[in-house]
Amino acid sequence: MIKKELNPGIHVLPSDNQLSECTLMVGTSGYSYLEWVDSGFYPAGTKSAEMLGLYSRCFSAVELNYTWYQMARAEALARMAAAAPPHLFFAAKLTRTMTHERAEDWQQQVRLYRQGIAPLKKKLMVVLVQLPPDFDRTITNRCFLAELLDCLHGLPVAVEFRHASWAVDGVFAELERRRVTLVTVDEPTLPGLFPCLDVITNSELLYVRFHGRNLQGWRSGNMQKKFDYDYSEVELQQWYERYLSKMVHKANRGMLFFNNHVRAQAPRNARLLASIVGKTKIHHTTLST
């Protein structure tokens, strides 16, 4: 059940960078799920148009999932930005036609995408470039990614690799040179999958995605089964100690999103992680708009 919280999900922890603190924002991948009504996160009878307002009572950031399925539209995102409270910030996925389908006119689509997300302005923290599992580190793919990042220049960008071949120092160095964030992923440990790393390539932003650890579901190829996972408090505490407690010393800001949305585990786990982080926080804060 949703309860209104003060500066929800925003915590500040000490870091070793010049700003001497890392502002963390916790949320979920997407927010408009009817099953979250059935699961009790949203009150019974909640309509889609009401979900963002209710969501923002609990969280300080949201990863826009719909922009992966369809091109970002300026009119829709202008309305969303106007409706969002001051403490809520956005990450927006790059549309799949530019990553998974690689349409012939993908450069033109990048231009359309940039126009579409423009109304978010300072509320847009980052554009997420999610690459497919079969996108391995070939010369052709390296050239494509370089050109894609060139086209996105000027926007804050984070890249999520799914293929393990990208986990090499040369890739990390190039991302650092470009000031592009490497996405840290928590997912099942399987051959060929990109590993969970605490590598920071952009001191301005760290970015973490929790996909769940449903090994059988991941192997099944079924999207519903793949992300059907509920993190335990012990698992999240261990993750904080193993990874996040080190990562915050290398970045000024951080966004952490849970993608295990099938039965509303994502908001439950996000609040649990925020609680764990909150036990070590210095104070609450909000980002200026």
TACOR-V8426 format. One line per field, one symbol per residue. ss: DSSP state (~ for helix, > for strand, _ for the rest). phi: phi as a letter, one per 20 degrees, with the letter a starting at -180 (. if undefined). burial: # if it has 16 or more other ideal C-beta (glycine too) atoms within 10 Angstrom, else .. A space follows every 10 residues. Layout:
# TACOR-V8426
ss = ???
phi = ???
burial = ???
This chain:
# TACOR-V8426
ss = _________> >>>>______ >>>>>>>>>_ ____~~~~__ _______~~~ ~~~~~_____ >>>>_~~~~_ ___~~~~~~~ ~~~_____>> >>>__~~~__ _____~~~~~ ~~~~~~~~~~ ~~~>>>>>>> ________~~ ~~~~~~~~~~ ~_____>>>> __>~~~__~~ ~~~~~~~~__ >>>>>>____ __>_______ _____>>>>> ____~~~~~~ __~~~~____ __~~~~~~~~ ~~~~~~~___ __>>>>>>__ ____~~~~~~ ~~~~~~~~__ __>______
phi = .ecfcflgmd cdcfbeefem bcedcdacen bdcfffffen fefgnfegfe ffffgffdcd bbefeffeeb ffdgffffff ffeffgeecc dcfffffdce elggdfffff ffffffegff lffeeadeee effeeeeeff ffffffffff fegodfccdd edeffeecff fffffffeld eefeddbgec gnefffcdfd dbffbdbccd encfffffff nefffgdebc fefffffffg ffdffeffec becbcccdde egcmfgffff fffgfffffd feaebcefd
burial = ....#..### ###.#..... ########## ###..##.#. ##...#.... ##.###.### #####.##.. .##...#..# #..#..#### ########## .....#..## .##..##.## ..######## #...###... #..##..##. ##..###### ####.##... ##..##.#.# ########.. ..##....## ###.###### ####..##.. .....##### #...##..## ..##..##.# ########## ########## ####.##... #..#.##..
